Amino acid sequence: MAVVSDTKTPNLRCLKAAFLAMEPSNCLISLARRTSGGSLTEEVQNFILELCVNSVYVLRREENRILKKISFFLPSGIDDRSSQRNLVVSLYCSLNLLEGDTGCALWPSCLFLSEFILSYPKLFSDKVCFEVGSGVGLVGVALAHVGASKVILTDGDGSTLENMKCNLELNHLRSGKVQSRYLPWEFAAESELLKYEHDCVLGADIIYDPKCVPHLIEVLRMLLKSKRTFILPEEKEASVAYLATVIRNKETFNYFLRAAEEAHLSVMDITQDWQPLNLLPYMLSYDRTSVCLYRIS
Ligand SMILES: C[S@@+](CC[C@H](N)C(=O)[O-])C[C@H]1O[C@@H](n2cnc3c(N)ncnc32)[C@H](O)[C@@H]1O
């Protein structure tokens, strides 16, 4: 996890962050025009040229993975440790979405969930956090940044898990505090799920395949049974889940809601009341309005 200090020119800072995040070229051009008030001024042209020459984009060719650097622009005072600094997360991501590499791509819901975590750090600091369907692992880096006491990242796809481990290493997070585990929802055992005594559960873009919905609900039901025991029994606290999702297919989402109700899980839409800060202002390809946030208990 690299933390860099702000550059002096905010507009050029955005353009640089967009380059490093490997934003699509049409978004880069729009941002460059916006930066220089409509036309591409010489200053901006020189800046772009220098960026192109100096930036090192590392491509792991054998696996079709590209290195993106995602910069979260943290405002001062958001938490005690991060005033006026960016959080820059390096992530190997897939270029090969169409051939079953979904967990190695960066989805808008995990950008949104990471912004949510960084915007409301107190919800997660000193907490044990358990994520399902973690993909590239960005949410785990955000949780570590806000001081979660332990982070358990899980995924049911072997190559996704390997890529995630590589990303954790890249961000210097392969310590005992952030762990990665193989967890296919279909074979999840309650004893395995509850052994971490987690306080909260997270998930980004995991509601999309109707075949997986019953298994996902069962995993959430088991995870949300977890109660941390404090000194007195009445001090037991139920865990909550925060799920960010883009609703691409309404029928699948309604199926998820019905299955949740049958499992006695309460699903509350908190998108409006808990809007995260816009920490990725340069990322024109990211449509934050497409993402909804649910609290499940
Ligand atoms: C659309 S990706 C989202 C990844 C990441 N959370 C994000 O938002 O960038 C869905 C993730 O769920 C995982 N997944 C899908 N079905 C699963 C299952 N049955 N068991 C465990 N993980 C599963 C995939 O491997 C993938 O990492």
The ligand as an ORCA input file, in Angstrom:
! r2SCAN-3c Opt
* xyz 0 1
  C     -18.192     -9.862    -10.599
  S     -16.870    -10.509     -9.651
  C     -16.677     -9.251     -8.401
  C     -15.298     -9.261     -7.824
  C     -15.011     -8.168     -6.815
  N     -15.814     -8.300     -5.634
  C     -15.249     -6.801     -7.439
  O     -16.286     -6.174     -7.180
  O     -14.371     -6.345     -8.220
  C     -17.666    -11.808     -8.735
  C     -16.733    -12.542     -7.778
  O     -17.469    -13.543     -7.084
  C     -16.758    -14.770     -7.148
  N     -17.738    -15.872     -7.160
  C     -18.687    -16.093     -8.102
  N     -19.376    -17.211     -7.809
  C     -18.840    -17.701     -6.659
  C     -19.120    -18.829     -5.845
  N     -20.077    -19.684     -6.183
  N     -18.369    -19.027     -4.734
  C     -17.406    -18.145     -4.386
  N     -17.083    -17.046     -5.116
  C     -17.790    -16.836     -6.239
  C     -15.982    -14.708     -8.457
  O     -14.868    -15.583     -8.473
  C     -15.600    -13.250     -8.516
  O     -14.388    -12.996     -7.855
*
